Amino acid sequence: MKLDPRPRAAGDERLSIAPMADVDVREVMRIEQQSFTTTWPANAFYQELHDNKLAHYYVGRVDDRIIAYGGIWVILEDSHITTIAVDPSHRGRRYGEVMLIRLLDEAIARGASWMTLEVRESNDVAQALYRKYGFTTVSTRRGYYSDNNENALVMWAGNLKSGIYENRLRALRSTLIE
Ligand SMILES: CC(C)(COP(=O)(O)OP(=O)(O)OC[C@H]1O[C@@H](n2cnc3c(N)ncnc32)[C@H](O)[C@@H]1OP(=O)(O)O)[C@@H](O)C(=O)NCCC(=O)NCCS
């Protein structure tokens, strides 16, 4: 599947999204280390790819180079974003948004009605992205992040299979596809 990000700068390219494979993990780890203060080890990705039947991970490429990735778990009607990141050199060009849409599409196609995630209280950028896609904060997990004892906001988006959400997604998607 290919979606065109709405260009914000000359030279922006399409994000080509495919399921994550073992050979991608090295490049994913490069972005992981630049994106999170507490990083997953490579083994966590391999385990997700091989041992977790509920897990679905994707990479996004521009010019054959991985610049984004994301993952979800889908458990019946519930889905959970486990990770999403864009290479710092490619942020602010709608690639995160395109990856989030891919995760939502996958969850909905697999029957999910709800999606949840945890996000650092200080992560205004990610929270703004999630709010744009209908996520709201439902609770706070105090001291959830052990590196600095930061709180996590738990955000949810619901009724993903409803006509209202379908329309919202269609409208947002139309700003990305030419
Ligand atoms: C969060 C992240 C994936 C967003 O990806 P991105 O490609 O930079 O974001 P996009 O260009 O797709 O922007 C989409 C929306 O995100 C929000 N956003 C993006 N950059 C922003 C900024 N600098 N300030 C405020 N909001 C911003 C906006 O809502 C934006 O929509 P808008 O332009 O219509 O307002 C990226 O910043 C990232 O990898 N961060 C580090 C990892 C991380 O925090 N992951 C989330 C963990 S919960």
The ligand as a MOL file (V3000), in Angstrom:
LIG
                    3D

  0  0  0     0  0            999 V3000
M  V30 BEGIN CTAB
M  V30 COUNTS 48 50 0 0 0
M  V30 BEGIN ATOM
M  V30 1 C 5.5480 11.1680 17.0560 0
M  V30 2 C 6.1510 11.0050 15.6690 0
M  V30 3 C 6.0140 9.5460 15.2280 0
M  V30 4 C 5.3750 11.9250 14.6880 0
M  V30 5 O 5.8770 11.6980 13.3770 0
M  V30 6 P 6.0660 12.9030 12.3170 0
M  V30 7 O 6.2720 12.2640 10.9940 0
M  V30 8 O 7.1160 13.8300 12.7920 0
M  V30 9 O 4.6610 13.6540 12.4000 0
M  V30 10 P 3.7710 14.1340 11.1610 0
M  V30 11 O 4.5410 15.0030 10.2730 0
M  V30 12 O 3.1150 12.9340 10.5600 0
M  V30 13 O 2.6740 15.0340 11.8980 0
M  V30 14 C 1.3720 14.5840 12.1260 0
M  V30 15 C 0.7730 15.3120 13.3010 0
M  V30 16 O 1.6060 15.1340 14.4560 0
M  V30 17 C 1.6140 16.3510 15.2220 0
M  V30 18 N 2.9270 16.9850 15.1000 0
M  V30 19 C 3.9690 16.6400 14.3070 0
M  V30 20 N 5.0320 17.4300 14.5320 0
M  V30 21 C 4.6480 18.3340 15.4700 0
M  V30 22 C 5.3010 19.3910 16.1470 0
M  V30 23 N 6.5710 19.7040 15.8800 0
M  V30 24 N 4.6180 20.0660 17.0880 0
M  V30 25 C 3.3440 19.7500 17.3990 0
M  V30 26 N 2.6410 18.7450 16.7930 0
M  V30 27 C 3.3070 18.0450 15.8460 0
M  V30 28 C 0.5810 17.2430 14.5700 0
M  V30 29 O -0.6950 16.9000 15.1070 0
M  V30 30 C 0.6670 16.7990 13.1330 0
M  V30 31 O -0.4800 17.1320 12.3900 0
M  V30 32 P -0.6540 18.6590 11.8550 0
M  V30 33 O 0.5790 18.9850 11.1030 0
M  V30 34 O -1.8710 18.5870 10.9950 0
M  V30 35 O -0.8190 19.5110 13.0470 0
M  V30 36 C 7.6500 11.4470 15.6280 0
M  V30 37 O 7.7260 12.7520 16.1530 0
M  V30 38 C 8.5810 10.5400 16.4080 0
M  V30 39 O 9.1160 9.5830 15.8740 0
M  V30 40 N 8.8140 10.8810 17.7210 0
M  V30 41 C 9.7360 10.0860 18.5480 0
M  V30 42 C 9.1410 8.7600 18.9040 0
M  V30 43 C 7.8350 8.9380 19.6610 0
M  V30 44 O 7.6850 9.8030 20.5090 0
M  V30 45 N 6.8630 8.0440 19.3570 0
M  V30 46 C 5.5700 8.0500 20.0110 0
M  V30 47 C 5.6480 7.2570 21.2390 0
M  V30 48 S 4.0740 7.2340 22.1180 0
M  V30 END ATOM
M  V30 BEGIN BOND
M  V30 1 1 1 2
M  V30 2 1 2 3
M  V30 3 1 2 4
M  V30 4 1 2 36
M  V30 5 1 4 5
M  V30 6 1 5 6
M  V30 7 2 6 7
M  V30 8 1 6 8
M  V30 9 1 6 9
M  V30 10 1 9 10
M  V30 11 2 10 11
M  V30 12 1 10 12
M  V30 13 1 10 13
M  V30 14 1 13 14
M  V30 15 1 14 15
M  V30 16 1 15 16
M  V30 17 1 15 30
M  V30 18 1 16 17
M  V30 19 1 17 18
M  V30 20 1 17 28
M  V30 21 1 18 19
M  V30 22 1 18 27
M  V30 23 2 19 20
M  V30 24 1 20 21
M  V30 25 1 21 22
M  V30 26 2 21 27
M  V30 27 1 22 23
M  V30 28 2 22 24
M  V30 29 1 24 25
M  V30 30 2 25 26
M  V30 31 1 26 27
M  V30 32 1 28 29
M  V30 33 1 28 30
M  V30 34 1 30 31
M  V30 35 1 31 32
M  V30 36 2 32 33
M  V30 37 1 32 34
M  V30 38 1 32 35
M  V30 39 1 36 37
M  V30 40 1 36 38
M  V30 41 2 38 39
M  V30 42 1 38 40
M  V30 43 1 40 41
M  V30 44 1 41 42
M  V30 45 1 42 43
M  V30 46 2 43 44
M  V30 47 1 43 45
M  V30 48 1 45 46
M  V30 49 1 46 47
M  V30 50 1 47 48
M  V30 END BOND
M  V30 END CTAB
M  END
